[in-house]
Amino acid sequence: MNSAGAAPPDVCLAVIDPASKLTVMYAQHLLNNQEPYVHPRLKNIIYACL
């Protein structure tokens, strides 16, 4: 929890590429996450598919 007592927000991201007919939706809760580890790897995998 932050200093205001509220939980941190969730992250939701959408990548839509009509040319390749690919849509990726990603959601993650930010409490105890592995964002520095997950995001670069996930981004590389998604962009490799485009």
DRENDO-1510 file (C-alpha; in Angstrom, 1 decimal, always signed):
<recs>
REC; n; res; u; v; w
REC; 1; MET; +0.0; +0.0; +0.0 .
REC; 2; ASN; +1.1; +3.5; -0.6 .
REC; 3; SER; +1.1; +6.3; +2.0 .
REC; 4; ALA; -2.6; +7.1; +1.3 .
REC; 5; GLY; -3.5; +3.5; +2.2 .
REC; 6; ALA; -4.7; +2.6; -1.3 .
REC; 7; ALA; -3.3; -0.3; -3.3 .
REC; 8; PRO; -1.3; +0.6; -6.4 .
REC; 9; PRO; -3.2; +0.7; -9.7 .
REC; 10; ASP; -3.2; -2.1; -12.2 .
REC; 11; VAL; -1.6; -1.8; -15.7 .
REC; 12; CYS; -3.6; -2.6; -18.8 .
REC; 13; LEU; -2.0; -2.3; -22.3 .
REC; 14; ALA; -3.4; -2.9; -25.7 .
REC; 15; VAL; -1.4; -3.2; -29.0 .
REC; 16; ILE; -3.5; -3.4; -32.1 .
REC; 17; ASP; -2.0; -3.9; -35.6 .
REC; 18; PRO; -4.8; -4.0; -38.2 .
REC; 19; ALA; -2.3; -4.8; -41.0 .
REC; 20; SER; -1.2; -8.1; -39.5 .
REC; 21; LYS; -4.6; -8.7; -37.8 .
REC; 22; LEU; -2.9; -9.0; -34.4 .
REC; 23; THR; -4.3; -7.7; -31.1 .
REC; 24; VAL; -2.5; -8.1; -27.8 .
REC; 25; MET; -4.1; -7.3; -24.5 .
REC; 26; TYR; -1.9; -7.3; -21.3 .
REC; 27; ALA; -3.0; -6.7; -17.7 .
REC; 28; GLN; -0.9; -6.8; -14.6 .
REC; 29; HIS; -1.4; -6.0; -11.0 .
REC; 30; LEU; +1.4; -3.8; -9.7 .
REC; 31; LEU; +1.7; -5.1; -6.2 .
REC; 32; ASN; +4.8; -7.3; -5.9 .
REC; 33; ASN; +5.2; -7.5; -9.7 .
REC; 34; GLN; +8.2; -8.4; -11.8 .
REC; 35; GLU; +7.7; -5.5; -14.3 .
REC; 36; PRO; +11.5; -4.9; -15.0 .
REC; 37; TYR; +11.8; -8.6; -15.9 .
REC; 38; VAL; +8.5; -9.2; -17.7 .
REC; 39; HIS; +7.9; -6.1; -19.8 .
REC; 40; PRO; +11.1; -6.1; -21.9 .
REC; 41; ARG; +10.7; -9.8; -22.7 .
REC; 42; LEU; +7.0; -9.5; -23.4 .
REC; 43; LYS; +7.6; -6.5; -25.6 .
REC; 44; ASN; +10.3; -8.3; -27.6 .
REC; 45; ILE; +8.0; -11.4; -28.1 .
REC; 46; ILE; +5.0; -9.3; -29.2 .
REC; 47; TYR; +7.0; -7.1; -31.6 .
REC; 48; ALA; +8.7; -10.2; -33.1 .
REC; 49; CYS; +5.2; -11.4; -34.1 .
REC; 50; LEU; +4.4; -8.2; -36.0 .
</recs>
